[in-house]
Amino acid sequence: MWTQTVAPDEISASINHAAHLFQRQVEKIADVRVTVVGDKIFPVRIDGASGLDWRRHYPELSYSLIEAPSPIAGAIRAYLDRLGLIFGAFDFALTREDEWIFLECNPNGQWAWFPEPIPARIASAIADHLQLAKDRA
């Protein structure tokens, strides 16, 4: 299932038969996937995708670890705290004005497809968190 543009006249009564998520279209220059493990945050900028959905264009993509703005990092932590989660994979669209537009949080989001060293850092954070939980038990 890919993200795609839908015009209002394309929506029919059949919409009642399955779950849908509609969002306004965002003019973006890049995407950002923020993977969070406990108190560690791993924001990765995804560049090179044409179209709405970067998942259609893996060979064209480039990835770079970046810093999340403090208000974004704070909102992410508040989101996870509110839902009682210690892990989340947050997706954002990044606009020309450097605005981060929240798209979704995947509470079991994937991260191993990133190029190294990103997955090694996330795996290490997961191992550290599990060890800390074991030590507290």
C-alpha positions as CSV (number, residue, x, y, z in Angstrom):
1,M,0.0,0.0,0.0
2,W,1.5,3.3,-1.1
3,T,0.7,6.9,-0.4
4,Q,-1.1,8.4,-3.4
5,T,-3.0,11.5,-4.3
6,V,-6.8,11.2,-4.2
7,A,-9.2,13.8,-5.6
8,P,-12.5,14.4,-3.8
9,D,-14.5,13.2,-6.8
10,E,-12.6,9.8,-6.6
11,I,-14.1,9.1,-3.1
12,S,-17.2,7.0,-3.3
13,A,-19.6,5.3,-0.9
14,S,-17.3,2.3,-0.9
15,I,-15.0,4.2,1.4
16,N,-17.2,2.8,4.3
17,H,-15.9,-0.7,3.7
18,A,-12.2,-0.3,4.8
19,A,-10.1,1.9,7.0
20,H,-8.5,4.9,5.3
21,L,-6.2,7.7,6.4
22,F,-6.5,11.0,4.5
23,Q,-4.1,13.9,5.0
24,R,-3.5,17.1,3.1
25,Q,-0.8,16.9,0.5
26,V,2.5,18.5,1.7
27,E,5.0,20.1,-0.6
28,K,8.2,18.5,0.8
29,I,11.9,18.6,0.1
30,A,12.7,15.5,2.1
31,D,11.4,13.0,4.6
32,V,12.6,12.3,8.1
33,R,12.2,9.0,10.0
34,V,12.9,9.4,13.7
35,T,13.5,6.1,15.5
36,V,13.2,6.4,19.3
37,V,14.4,3.8,21.8
38,G,13.9,4.8,25.4
39,D,15.7,8.2,25.8
40,K,17.7,7.8,22.6
41,I,16.5,9.5,19.4
42,F,17.8,8.8,15.9
43,P,16.5,11.3,13.3
44,V,17.4,10.3,9.7
45,R,16.8,12.6,6.7
46,I,15.8,10.7,3.6
47,D,16.6,12.5,0.3
48,G,16.2,11.6,-3.3
49,A,12.6,10.3,-3.5
50,S,10.4,11.7,-6.2
51,G,6.7,11.6,-5.7
52,L,4.7,11.3,-2.5
53,D,6.0,8.0,-1.1
54,W,9.8,7.5,-0.6
55,R,9.2,3.7,-0.1
56,R,8.8,3.3,-3.9
57,H,12.3,4.5,-4.7
58,Y,14.8,2.8,-2.4
59,P,17.7,2.7,-4.9
60,E,17.5,6.5,-5.4
61,L,17.6,7.4,-1.7
62,S,20.3,8.8,0.5
63,Y,20.3,8.9,4.2
64,S,21.9,11.2,6.8
65,L,21.7,11.3,10.6
66,I,20.5,14.8,11.6
67,E,19.5,16.6,14.8
68,A,15.8,17.0,15.5
69,P,14.8,20.5,16.6
70,S,14.2,20.7,20.4
71,P,10.4,21.2,20.0
72,I,10.1,18.2,17.8
73,A,12.2,16.0,20.1
74,G,10.1,17.2,23.0
75,A,6.8,16.5,21.2
76,I,8.0,13.0,20.3
77,R,8.9,12.2,23.9
78,A,5.5,13.6,25.1
79,Y,3.8,11.4,22.5
80,L,5.6,8.2,23.7
81,D,5.1,9.1,27.4
82,R,1.4,9.7,26.9
83,L,1.0,6.3,25.2
84,G,3.3,4.4,27.5
85,L,5.7,3.5,24.7
86,I,9.5,3.2,24.8
87,F,9.9,2.7,21.1
88,G,8.5,4.5,18.1
89,A,9.3,5.2,14.4
90,F,8.0,8.6,13.6
91,D,7.6,9.9,10.0
92,F,7.8,13.5,9.1
93,A,7.7,15.5,5.8
94,L,10.3,18.3,5.7
95,T,9.2,21.5,3.9
96,R,11.3,24.2,2.2
97,E,10.7,26.4,5.2
98,D,12.3,23.7,7.4
99,E,8.9,22.8,9.0
100,W,8.5,19.3,10.2
101,I,5.1,17.9,9.3
102,F,4.1,14.9,11.4
103,L,2.7,12.1,9.4
104,E,2.5,9.1,11.7
105,C,4.1,7.0,14.5
106,N,4.7,3.3,13.9
107,P,5.0,1.7,17.4
108,N,6.8,-1.2,15.7
109,G,8.5,0.6,12.8
110,Q,11.3,-0.8,10.8
111,W,14.9,0.5,10.9
112,A,17.2,-2.3,9.8
113,W,17.0,-1.2,6.2
114,F,19.0,2.0,6.9
115,P,22.6,1.9,5.8
116,E,25.3,1.4,8.4
117,P,26.1,2.8,11.0
118,I,22.5,3.8,11.6
119,P,21.1,0.3,12.4
120,A,24.0,-0.6,14.5
121,R,23.4,2.4,16.7
122,I,19.7,1.6,17.0
123,A,20.4,-2.0,17.8
124,S,22.8,-0.9,20.5
125,A,20.2,1.4,22.0
126,I,17.7,-1.5,22.1
127,A,20.3,-3.8,23.7
128,D,21.2,-1.1,26.3
129,H,17.5,-0.6,27.1
130,L,16.9,-4.3,27.5
131,Q,19.9,-4.6,29.8
132,L,18.8,-1.7,31.9
133,A,15.3,-3.2,32.2
134,K,16.9,-6.6,33.2
135,D,19.1,-4.9,35.8
136,R,16.1,-3.1,37.3
137,A,14.1,-6.4,37.6
